[in-house]
Amino acid sequence: MSCLEELVPTSTDDAIPDIHTGPSLGVPSVDAVILDGAVIVNMLKPGTASTFSDYASHIFLPYITRQLEHVHRVDVVWDEYVHGSLKTYTRSVRGKGSRRRVESSNALPRNWQEFLRNDENKSELFCFLSQQIAKLKTDTERQIIATYHKDVLCTQPRDTTGLAPCTQEEADTRIFLHVSDAAKHGYRKVMIRTVDSDVLVLAIAAVQQLSIDELWVGFASGKSFRYLPTHEMARALGPEKCVALPFLHTFSGCDTVSSFAGRGQRTVWDIWKTFNDVTPAFCTLASTPSSVEGQLDVLERFVVLLYDRASSEEKVNEARKQLFSQKGRPMDGLPPTQAALVEHTKRAAYQATLSWRMGVAANDRRRLGSEVDNAP
């Protein structure tokens, strides 16, 4: 979300697209790095590797060990693939690749991206790579931790009760369990590596609840890669709006919640800046998804402004009638009906609260995404 990045200056370094190359101007100095494993696997193509063993030995593990040269802890967090969840449909839209067994001596697929579109392929690959990570030798002052289904595998003996068993489905939220654990073990400056704007939103919302000095997000890839200081973003946004942010993000549209026709996140953000009356409602819905009806009046006014900033109407149904009859707006240029807005808000609130906000709680290791599956 570019609107979030405008809160503070960001660091970029086109010549150094990732932290593994070492300290450089604009590269934050951190104690621990939490990697979204699926992002790394998508980024690291097989190249000349011919088998899965070659890929692990010559491509993936060298990347992980280079990360450890400049920090004391590296965590690799993988997605879990649970049948029947909301994410199943989202992934199916992207297509499905052919099934291929992941074993050490098996040949790599010719089309890496197609291979990664199959959930069973990814699940086996992630487990295989975690097992290879666990075999690495690290000195006693450095450690690598990798998720392995509900459990974690470590290169050094340690207490893992704060990390496992964990049944969270998405790396997006499980990452913050690892950030919290790192903070509890004295790591004050942490970096998250991701390409997902959901993680950026959650980092800004969560950073003030963590015992941590700095929380950076290494975001995007290639020429678009940049370092985002979420601790500074949170300070610029303020405590109340940080609480409201996860609901705003889902309300404006995300993987599992539809967006407003013709109204992108930039428009939603701009209206929020000028209509502060809605912020308490966003905060309430970010913590109490069952309170939709009690916040409906201010939400309707907010949505009316999304479609017509000059409108004096308070209700979306009246605004629809006015925009259609008096201003000749086409049907796809009208706000949703009140009934549709209620259902949209319920879905957004359940996603923000049960799947995200509760999912980043340091002491909650359940798969909270399951509660969203039956949301309206």
C-alpha positions as CSV (number, residue, x, y, z in Angstrom):
1,M,0.0,0.0,0.0
2,S,1.8,3.1,-1.2
3,C,-0.3,5.3,1.1
4,L,1.3,3.6,4.1
5,E,4.8,4.1,2.7
6,E,4.1,7.8,2.4
7,L,4.0,8.0,6.2
8,V,7.8,7.9,6.4
9,P,10.9,7.9,4.1
10,T,11.8,4.4,2.9
11,S,15.2,2.9,2.2
12,T,16.0,1.4,-1.2
13,D,19.2,0.0,-2.7
14,D,18.9,-1.2,-6.3
15,A,22.4,-2.7,-6.2
16,I,21.6,-4.7,-3.1
17,P,18.2,-6.3,-3.5
18,D,18.3,-8.3,-0.3
19,I,20.0,-8.3,3.1
20,H,22.1,-11.4,2.5
21,T,24.8,-9.4,0.7
22,G,25.8,-7.7,3.9
23,P,25.7,-4.3,5.5
24,S,25.4,-1.3,3.1
25,L,24.1,2.2,3.1
26,G,20.3,2.1,3.5
27,V,20.3,-1.5,4.8
28,P,19.0,-1.7,8.3
29,S,21.1,-3.4,11.0
30,V,19.0,-6.1,12.7
31,D,19.5,-9.0,15.1
32,A,17.0,-11.4,13.6
33,V,15.4,-12.1,10.3
34,I,12.0,-13.8,9.8
35,L,11.6,-15.1,6.3
36,D,8.3,-15.9,4.5
37,G,9.6,-19.2,3.2
38,A,7.2,-19.4,0.2
39,V,8.5,-15.9,-1.0
40,I,12.0,-17.2,-0.9
41,V,11.3,-20.3,-2.8
42,N,9.5,-18.3,-5.5
43,M,12.4,-16.0,-5.7
44,L,15.1,-18.6,-5.8
45,K,14.8,-20.4,-9.2
46,P,16.5,-23.8,-9.6
47,G,18.9,-22.6,-12.2
48,T,21.3,-25.4,-13.1
49,A,20.2,-27.6,-10.2
50,S,18.9,-31.0,-11.4
51,T,17.4,-32.6,-8.3
52,F,15.6,-31.5,-5.2
53,S,18.8,-32.3,-3.2
54,D,20.8,-30.0,-5.6
55,Y,18.3,-27.3,-5.1
56,A,18.5,-27.5,-1.3
57,S,22.3,-27.8,-1.3
58,H,23.3,-25.3,-4.0
59,I,20.4,-22.7,-4.1
60,F,18.3,-22.6,-1.0
61,L,20.6,-23.4,1.9
62,P,23.4,-21.1,0.8
63,Y,20.8,-18.3,0.7
64,I,19.8,-19.1,4.3
65,T,23.3,-19.3,5.6
66,R,24.2,-16.0,4.0
67,Q,21.4,-14.4,6.0
68,L,22.9,-15.8,9.2
69,E,26.3,-14.1,8.5
70,H,24.8,-10.7,9.6
71,V,22.3,-11.7,12.2
72,H,22.1,-14.1,15.2
73,R,18.8,-15.7,14.3
74,V,17.0,-16.7,11.1
75,D,13.4,-18.0,11.1
76,V,11.8,-19.6,8.0
77,V,8.1,-19.7,8.2
78,W,6.0,-21.7,5.8
79,D,2.3,-21.7,4.8
80,E,0.1,-24.7,5.7
81,Y,-2.4,-25.9,3.2
82,V,-5.7,-26.8,4.9
83,H,-8.5,-28.2,2.8
84,G,-11.7,-26.2,2.8
85,S,-10.3,-22.9,4.0
86,L,-10.9,-19.5,2.4
87,K,-7.4,-19.5,1.0
88,T,-8.1,-22.7,-1.0
89,Y,-10.3,-20.8,-3.4
90,T,-7.9,-17.9,-3.6
91,R,-5.1,-20.2,-4.6
92,S,-7.3,-22.1,-7.1
93,V,-7.9,-18.9,-9.0
94,R,-4.2,-18.8,-9.8
95,G,-4.3,-22.2,-11.5
96,K,-3.1,-25.6,-10.4
97,G,0.2,-27.3,-11.4
98,S,0.9,-31.0,-12.0
99,R,1.7,-33.2,-9.0
100,R,5.3,-34.2,-8.5
101,R,6.7,-36.1,-5.6
102,V,9.4,-34.2,-3.6
103,E,12.3,-36.6,-2.8
104,S,16.0,-35.9,-2.5
105,S,17.0,-37.7,-5.7
106,N,13.9,-36.8,-7.8
107,A,14.4,-34.6,-10.8
108,L,13.3,-31.0,-10.5
109,P,10.3,-29.9,-12.7
110,R,11.0,-27.9,-15.8
111,N,8.5,-25.3,-14.9
112,W,9.2,-24.1,-11.4
113,Q,6.2,-21.7,-11.1
114,E,3.7,-24.3,-12.3
115,F,5.1,-26.8,-9.8
116,L,4.5,-24.2,-7.0
117,R,0.9,-23.9,-8.0
118,N,0.1,-27.3,-6.6
119,D,-0.5,-27.3,-2.8
120,E,0.7,-30.9,-2.3
121,N,3.9,-30.1,-4.1
122,K,4.5,-27.0,-1.9
123,S,3.7,-28.8,1.3
124,E,6.2,-31.6,0.5
125,L,8.9,-29.1,-0.6
126,F,8.5,-27.0,2.5
127,C,8.9,-30.0,4.7
128,F,11.9,-31.3,2.8
129,L,13.6,-27.9,3.0
130,S,13.0,-27.6,6.7
131,Q,14.5,-31.0,7.2
132,Q,17.6,-29.8,5.3
133,I,17.8,-26.6,7.4
134,A,17.8,-28.7,10.6
135,K,20.9,-30.5,9.4
136,L,22.9,-27.3,9.2
137,K,25.7,-26.8,11.7
138,T,25.7,-23.4,13.3
139,D,27.8,-22.0,16.2
140,T,26.1,-21.7,19.6
141,E,25.5,-18.0,19.3
142,R,23.5,-18.3,16.0
143,Q,20.5,-20.4,15.2
144,I,18.0,-21.1,12.4
145,I,14.4,-22.1,13.1
146,A,12.1,-23.5,10.5
147,T,8.4,-24.4,10.8
148,Y,7.5,-28.0,10.1
149,H,3.7,-28.4,10.0
150,K,2.6,-27.7,13.6
151,D,6.1,-27.9,15.0
152,V,9.5,-26.2,14.4
153,L,12.9,-27.6,13.7
154,C,16.0,-25.8,15.1
155,T,19.7,-26.0,14.5
156,Q,20.4,-25.4,18.2
157,P,18.6,-27.0,21.1
158,R,16.0,-24.6,22.6
159,D,12.7,-24.4,24.3
160,T,10.0,-24.2,21.5
161,T,6.9,-24.0,23.7
162,G,6.3,-20.4,22.5
163,L,6.3,-21.5,18.9
164,A,4.8,-25.0,18.8
165,P,2.5,-26.7,18.4
166,C,1.0,-24.1,16.1
167,T,-2.0,-24.7,13.8
168,Q,-2.1,-21.3,12.1
169,E,-2.6,-21.8,8.4
170,E,-1.0,-18.7,7.0
171,A,2.6,-17.6,7.3
172,D,1.2,-14.1,7.3
173,T,0.2,-14.4,10.9
174,R,2.6,-17.2,12.1
175,I,5.4,-14.9,11.3
176,F,4.4,-12.6,14.1
177,L,4.5,-15.5,16.6
178,H,8.1,-15.8,15.6
179,V,8.7,-12.0,15.9
180,S,7.1,-12.1,19.4
181,D,9.3,-15.1,20.4
182,A,12.4,-13.3,19.1
183,A,11.5,-10.3,21.2
184,K,11.1,-12.5,24.3
185,H,14.6,-13.9,23.7
186,G,16.2,-10.4,23.6
187,Y,16.2,-9.6,19.9
188,R,15.4,-5.9,19.8
189,K,15.7,-5.3,16.0
190,V,13.9,-7.6,13.7
191,M,13.4,-7.8,10.0
192,I,10.5,-9.6,8.2
193,R,11.0,-10.5,4.5
194,T,7.8,-10.7,2.5
195,V,6.1,-9.5,-0.7
196,D,2.6,-9.4,0.9
197,S,0.9,-6.1,1.8
198,D,-1.1,-8.0,4.4
199,V,2.1,-8.6,6.4
200,L,3.0,-5.0,6.2
201,V,-0.4,-4.0,7.6
202,L,-0.2,-6.5,10.4
203,A,3.4,-5.4,11.2
204,I,2.3,-1.8,11.6
205,A,-0.7,-2.8,13.7
206,A,1.3,-5.2,15.9
207,V,4.6,-3.4,16.5
208,Q,3.5,-1.3,19.4
209,Q,2.3,-4.4,21.2
210,L,5.7,-6.1,20.9
211,S,8.7,-5.6,23.2
212,I,10.9,-4.5,20.4
213,D,12.8,-1.4,19.3
214,E,12.6,-1.7,15.5
215,L,10.5,-3.9,13.2
216,W,11.6,-3.6,9.5
217,V,9.9,-5.2,6.5
218,G,12.0,-6.1,3.5
219,F,9.3,-5.7,1.0
220,A,8.8,-6.7,-2.7
221,S,11.6,-7.9,-4.9
222,G,14.0,-6.9,-7.7
223,K,14.0,-3.2,-8.5
224,S,10.9,-2.6,-6.4
225,F,12.6,-4.0,-3.2
226,R,12.7,-1.6,-0.3
227,Y,13.1,-1.5,3.5
228,L,10.0,-0.3,5.4
229,P,10.4,0.9,9.0
230,T,7.0,-0.2,10.4
231,H,7.9,1.1,13.9
232,E,8.2,4.6,12.5
233,M,5.1,4.1,10.4
234,A,3.1,3.1,13.5
235,R,4.3,6.2,15.3
236,A,3.3,8.4,12.4
237,L,-0.1,6.8,12.2
238,G,-0.8,6.9,15.9
239,P,-2.1,4.3,18.3
240,E,-5.8,4.5,17.5
241,K,-5.4,4.3,13.7
242,C,-2.9,1.4,14.1
243,V,-5.7,-0.5,15.9
244,A,-8.1,0.4,13.1
245,L,-5.7,-0.4,10.2
246,P,-6.4,-4.2,9.8
247,F,-10.1,-3.6,9.5
248,L,-9.6,-0.8,7.0
249,H,-7.4,-3.0,4.9
250,T,-9.9,-5.9,4.8
251,F,-12.9,-3.5,4.4
252,S,-11.2,-1.9,1.3
253,G,-10.6,-5.4,-0.2
254,C,-8.1,-8.2,0.2
255,D,-7.7,-11.8,-0.9
256,T,-10.8,-13.1,0.9
257,V,-12.9,-9.9,1.0
258,S,-14.3,-8.1,-2.1
259,S,-13.5,-4.5,-2.9
260,F,-15.8,-1.6,-3.7
261,A,-16.4,-1.3,-7.4
262,G,-14.3,1.4,-8.9
263,R,-12.9,2.4,-5.5
264,G,-9.3,1.3,-4.8
265,Q,-7.4,1.4,-1.5
266,R,-6.0,4.8,-2.3
267,T,-9.5,6.3,-2.4
268,V,-10.5,4.5,0.8
269,W,-7.3,5.9,2.5
270,D,-8.0,9.4,1.3
271,I,-11.5,9.4,2.7
272,W,-10.3,8.0,6.0
273,K,-7.9,10.9,6.3
274,T,-10.7,13.4,6.0
275,F,-13.5,11.6,7.8
276,N,-12.0,10.8,11.2
277,D,-15.4,10.0,12.7
278,V,-15.2,6.5,11.3
279,T,-12.0,5.6,13.1
280,P,-13.6,4.5,16.4
281,A,-16.0,2.3,14.4
282,F,-13.0,0.7,12.6
283,C,-11.3,0.1,16.0
284,T,-14.4,-1.6,17.4
285,L,-14.8,-3.8,14.3
286,A,-11.2,-4.7,14.5
287,S,-11.8,-6.3,17.9
288,T,-15.5,-7.1,18.0
289,P,-16.8,-8.4,14.7
290,S,-20.3,-9.0,16.1
291,S,-20.9,-5.3,16.5
292,V,-21.6,-4.5,12.9
293,E,-25.1,-3.2,13.3
294,G,-24.0,-0.8,16.1
295,Q,-21.5,0.9,13.7
296,L,-23.6,0.9,10.6
297,D,-24.6,4.6,10.6
298,V,-21.1,5.9,10.4
299,L,-20.0,3.2,8.0
300,E,-22.8,4.1,5.6
301,R,-21.7,7.7,5.7
302,F,-18.1,6.7,5.0
303,V,-19.2,4.6,2.0
304,V,-21.4,7.4,0.6
305,L,-18.3,9.7,0.7
306,L,-16.3,7.0,-1.2
307,Y,-18.7,7.4,-4.1
308,D,-19.6,11.1,-3.8
309,R,-17.5,13.4,-1.6
310,A,-20.0,16.3,-2.1
311,S,-23.0,14.2,-1.1
312,S,-25.0,15.2,2.0
313,E,-26.7,11.8,2.2
314,E,-26.2,9.6,5.3
315,K,-27.5,6.3,4.0
316,V,-26.2,4.3,1.1
317,N,-29.7,3.4,-0.3
318,E,-30.6,7.1,-0.6
319,A,-27.2,7.9,-2.1
320,R,-27.7,5.2,-4.7
321,K,-31.1,6.6,-5.7
322,Q,-29.7,10.2,-5.9
323,L,-26.6,9.2,-7.9
324,F,-28.6,7.1,-10.3
325,S,-31.6,9.4,-10.9
326,Q,-30.0,12.9,-10.6
327,K,-26.4,12.3,-11.7
328,G,-26.9,9.5,-14.2
329,R,-24.4,7.2,-12.6
330,P,-24.2,3.6,-14.1
331,M,-25.0,0.7,-11.9
332,D,-21.3,-0.2,-11.3
333,G,-20.7,3.4,-10.2
334,L,-23.1,3.2,-7.3
335,P,-22.4,2.3,-3.7
336,P,-23.6,-1.1,-2.4
337,T,-27.0,-1.5,-0.9
338,Q,-27.3,-1.4,2.8
339,A,-27.9,-5.1,2.9
340,A,-24.8,-5.8,0.8
341,L,-22.8,-3.4,2.9
342,V,-23.7,-5.3,6.1
343,E,-22.6,-8.6,4.7
344,H,-19.4,-7.1,3.3
345,T,-18.6,-5.5,6.7
346,K,-19.2,-8.8,8.6
347,R,-16.8,-10.6,6.3
348,A,-14.2,-7.9,6.6
349,A,-14.5,-7.8,10.4
350,Y,-14.2,-11.6,10.8
351,Q,-11.1,-11.6,8.6
352,A,-9.5,-8.7,10.4
353,T,-10.4,-9.9,13.9
354,L,-10.3,-13.7,13.9
355,S,-7.8,-14.5,11.2
356,W,-5.4,-11.6,11.6
357,R,-5.7,-9.7,14.8
358,M,-6.0,-12.7,17.0
359,G,-3.6,-14.6,14.8
360,V,-0.8,-12.3,15.7
361,A,-1.4,-12.7,19.5
362,A,1.8,-14.0,21.0
363,N,0.1,-16.7,23.0
364,D,-2.3,-17.9,20.4
365,R,-1.1,-20.7,18.2
366,R,-4.4,-22.0,16.9
367,R,-5.5,-21.9,13.3
368,L,-7.8,-19.0,13.7
369,G,-8.5,-18.8,10.0
370,S,-10.9,-21.6,10.5
371,E,-13.4,-19.3,12.2
372,V,-13.5,-17.2,9.1
373,D,-14.5,-20.0,6.8
374,N,-18.2,-19.8,7.9
375,A,-18.3,-16.0,7.9
376,P,-21.2,-14.4,5.9
